[in-house]
């Protein structure tokens, strides 16, 4: 078994809040991440695949195909967007990094299988100090 990881980057805004909470309660629960005027991050996304090396190519997966898949399914939909308002795969979800990692997994799992590999993990860095890793 071998693992390979592709990194992509995107910038996006979001707000952590619950509409049924007052602004004061949202601020108490979510802190400055509940700014009513949004806030943004320079995200880093790490997508790790696992499987066996193809003896004909020497690859687990063609990294150009993987990069194109991630860009089409994720980056083009989220880069320079408001996660709460504009990202189709985040509709109806709290825009936390935890939920973002799960949603990205759901967007990529089947298409990665079509490439002949298995999704191992999705890691989303929100900042240099905070990241989420989802293993499915």
KOLKOLFI-874902 format. One record per residue (C-alpha): chain; x, y, z. Coordinates in steps of 0.25 Angstrom, whole numbers, padded with zeros to 4 digits. Layout:
BEGIN
+---+-------+-------+-------+
| c |    c1 |    c2 |    c3 |
+---+-------+-------+-------+
| A |     X |     Y |     Z |
...
+---+-------+-------+-------+
This chain:
BEGIN
+---+-------+-------+-------+
| c |    c1 |    c2 |    c3 |
+---+-------+-------+-------+
| A |  0000 |  0000 |  0000 |
| A |  0005 |  0014 | -0004 |
| A |  0000 |  0028 | -0001 |
| A |  0001 |  0040 | -0009 |
| A | -0004 |  0054 | -0006 |
| A | -0007 |  0066 | -0015 |
| A | -0008 |  0080 | -0009 |
| A | -0017 |  0091 | -0014 |
| A | -0020 |  0105 | -0009 |
| A | -0032 |  0114 | -0009 |
| A | -0037 |  0127 | -0002 |
| A | -0051 |  0128 |  0004 |
| A | -0059 |  0135 |  0014 |
| A | -0069 |  0130 |  0024 |
| A | -0076 |  0132 |  0036 |
| A | -0079 |  0123 |  0048 |
| A | -0093 |  0126 |  0053 |
| A | -0107 |  0120 |  0056 |
| A | -0118 |  0128 |  0050 |
| A | -0127 |  0125 |  0062 |
| A | -0116 |  0131 |  0072 |
| A | -0116 |  0146 |  0074 |
| A | -0103 |  0153 |  0070 |
| A | -0099 |  0153 |  0084 |
| A | -0100 |  0138 |  0086 |
| A | -0093 |  0135 |  0073 |
| A | -0082 |  0144 |  0078 |
| A | -0081 |  0137 |  0091 |
| A | -0081 |  0123 |  0084 |
| A | -0073 |  0126 |  0072 |
| A | -0065 |  0138 |  0076 |
| A | -0059 |  0147 |  0065 |
| A | -0062 |  0136 |  0055 |
| A | -0076 |  0140 |  0056 |
| A | -0074 |  0154 |  0050 |
| A | -0086 |  0158 |  0043 |
| A | -0078 |  0164 |  0032 |
| A | -0071 |  0151 |  0030 |
| A | -0056 |  0147 |  0030 |
| A | -0047 |  0140 |  0021 |
| A | -0035 |  0130 |  0021 |
| A | -0024 |  0125 |  0012 |
| A | -0027 |  0110 |  0012 |
| A | -0018 |  0099 |  0008 |
| A | -0025 |  0086 |  0004 |
| A | -0017 |  0073 |  0004 |
| A | -0024 |  0061 | -0002 |
| A | -0017 |  0047 |  0000 |
| A | -0020 |  0035 | -0008 |
| A | -0016 |  0021 | -0005 |
| A | -0014 |  0008 | -0013 |
| A | -0004 |  0000 | -0021 |
| A |  0005 |  0005 | -0031 |
| A |  0001 |  0001 | -0045 |
| A |  0013 | -0007 | -0051 |
| A |  0011 | -0001 | -0065 |
| A |  0012 |  0013 | -0061 |
| A |  0019 |  0013 | -0047 |
| A |  0008 |  0022 | -0042 |
| A | -0003 |  0021 | -0032 |
| A | -0010 |  0031 | -0040 |
| A | -0007 |  0042 | -0050 |
| A | -0005 |  0054 | -0042 |
| A | -0009 |  0063 | -0054 |
| A | -0023 |  0056 | -0054 |
| A | -0024 |  0057 | -0039 |
| A | -0021 |  0072 | -0039 |
| A | -0031 |  0075 | -0050 |
| A | -0042 |  0067 | -0042 |
| A | -0039 |  0075 | -0029 |
| A | -0039 |  0088 | -0037 |
| A | -0052 |  0085 | -0044 |
| A | -0060 |  0079 | -0033 |
| A | -0054 |  0088 | -0021 |
| A | -0045 |  0100 | -0024 |
| A | -0053 |  0106 | -0036 |
| A | -0066 |  0105 | -0027 |
| A | -0060 |  0111 | -0014 |
| A | -0048 |  0120 | -0018 |
| A | -0051 |  0135 | -0015 |
| A | -0065 |  0131 | -0011 |
| A | -0074 |  0132 |  0002 |
| A | -0075 |  0118 |  0007 |
| A | -0088 |  0121 |  0014 |
| A | -0095 |  0127 |  0002 |
| A | -0088 |  0122 | -0011 |
| A | -0082 |  0108 | -0010 |
| A | -0092 |  0098 | -0015 |
| A | -0086 |  0086 | -0007 |
| A | -0087 |  0094 |  0006 |
| A | -0102 |  0098 |  0005 |
| A | -0109 |  0095 |  0018 |
| A | -0097 |  0092 |  0026 |
| A | -0090 |  0101 |  0037 |
| A | -0078 |  0106 |  0030 |
| A | -0068 |  0101 |  0040 |
| A | -0054 |  0095 |  0035 |
| A | -0059 |  0081 |  0040 |
| A | -0072 |  0081 |  0031 |
| A | -0063 |  0087 |  0020 |
| A | -0054 |  0075 |  0021 |
| A | -0066 |  0065 |  0021 |
| A | -0072 |  0072 |  0009 |
| A | -0060 |  0072 |  0001 |
| A | -0058 |  0057 |  0004 |
| A | -0072 |  0055 | -0001 |
| A | -0070 |  0062 | -0014 |
| A | -0057 |  0055 | -0017 |
| A | -0059 |  0040 | -0012 |
| A | -0066 |  0035 | -0024 |
| A | -0058 |  0042 | -0035 |
| A | -0045 |  0038 | -0029 |
| A | -0050 |  0023 | -0029 |
| A | -0053 |  0026 | -0044 |
| A | -0038 |  0029 | -0045 |
| A | -0035 |  0015 | -0040 |
| A | -0031 |  0020 | -0026 |
| A | -0036 |  0021 | -0012 |
| A | -0038 |  0034 | -0004 |
| A | -0030 |  0032 |  0009 |
| A | -0031 |  0046 |  0015 |
| A | -0035 |  0061 |  0013 |
| A | -0028 |  0071 |  0021 |
| A | -0032 |  0085 |  0021 |
| A | -0023 |  0096 |  0027 |
| A | -0030 |  0108 |  0032 |
| A | -0018 |  0115 |  0037 |
| A | -0004 |  0111 |  0040 |
| A | -0008 |  0107 |  0054 |
| A | -0022 |  0100 |  0051 |
| A | -0025 |  0089 |  0042 |
| A | -0036 |  0077 |  0041 |
| A | -0033 |  0064 |  0035 |
| A | -0044 |  0055 |  0031 |
| A | -0043 |  0040 |  0028 |
| A | -0056 |  0037 |  0023 |
+---+-------+-------+-------+
